[in-house]
Amino acid sequence: MTFQNREYVPLIYAALSAIFFGSCAPVTKYFVSGTGPLMLASLFYIGSGLGMLLLIITGSIARKGAAPSDSPVTRHDIPYLAGMSFFGGILAPVTLMYSMKITPAATGSLLLNFESVATGLVAAFLFREAVGRRIWAAMAVITLSCLILSYDPGEALSFSVGALGVLLACTFWALDNNISKKVSGKDPFTCIMIKGLAAGTCTGIIALLLGEAVPPILEIPLFLLIGFLSYGGLASVFFLMALRYIGSTRTGLFLAISPFFGVMYSFFIFQEPFHPAFLPALFIMAFGAYLLVSERHSHQHYHPPIVHDHRHTHDDLHHDHIHDKGAPSLSPSGGHSHLHAHKAMTHDHPHKPDLHHQHDHK
């Protein structure tokens, strides 16, 4: 695979994340009846964690003792994993549940589109991620398309304490998205396993304390499967894999298009007619996606010397180090992970805010 073609791989990861996540709402609507929202979120997260554990065990058996190509999670990653679980797996769904109780559905649906904007704002101003004018424009266009798609003229809009709570929940998820970038270079299956089991257990305890009932035993495996496939499961794995290459803002914008996939799933599952605003919103979203994928950012930049561990290949512009005899062998795709050093370097080439491009922009 050439260096130019590899630029599109993280975009595919981000699109897959949106496709899997977009299936969550319609699939849940199809199968779920009266389960409480927090208990449902708990089972989804636990399902994602158990599913990742199964994949990790299966992968270990398939490798027959060979080292995995992704960098393992270490104790230094625990604070970030705890932050992901706390903000994205506990605070966000709990806040959203209480807020939606006192917020009209139309208002809540519109305000939930704030997550991608909040992700970009947190990335730019708190985590100092590079966000240029083209990305801000893509954010505005994609958010507009989501607002058009979710707007219901038949329901009254109102702004209240509950609406502020929805915005706060979006902010918690934005923090989760940005904290996740800190571990995006590590094994994504292990990261999502830890987040899923930790967040699912804590959210489940909160649900029980609030009086939510455990669903019938025969329904639980289905909820776990939905969690594995979409809600926090494979969707989050692809999200982490995109994060390591294109950063929080751009990955978050791709995830913002998931409602469009949700509408299409609903059409095929329920034969629901398309909303009259679907086509104009789709064209607007397509323009925003074009702005996103056609971005080209290049300038002379400086790389300080650094020692770190993450999955990498040796046909890019940054990994020209020498291997000793103990270095792990390359995977079939040409990558591996190990502790390696980068010398100081100044050069100019197209880049995204990935693991190696965290420099400031004046």
ABEGO torsion letter per residue (X at the ends): XBAAAAAAAAAAAAAAAAAAAAAAAAAAAAABBABBAAAAAAAAAAAAAAAAAAAAAAAAAAAGGBBBABBBBBAAAAAAAAAAAAAAAAAAAAAAAAAAAABBAAAAAAAAAAAAAAAAAAAAAAAGBBBBAAAAAAAAAAAAAAAAAABBAABBBBBBAAAAAAAAAAAAAAAAAAAAAAAAABBAAAAAAAAAAAAAAAAAAAAAAAGBBBBBAAAAAAAAAAAAAABGBAAAAAAAAAAAAAEAAAAAAAAAAAAAAAAAAAAAAAGBBBBAAAAAAAAAAAAAAAAAAABBBBBBBBBBBBBBBBBBBAABAABABBBBAABBBBBAAGBBBBBBBBBBBBBBBBBBBBAABABBBX
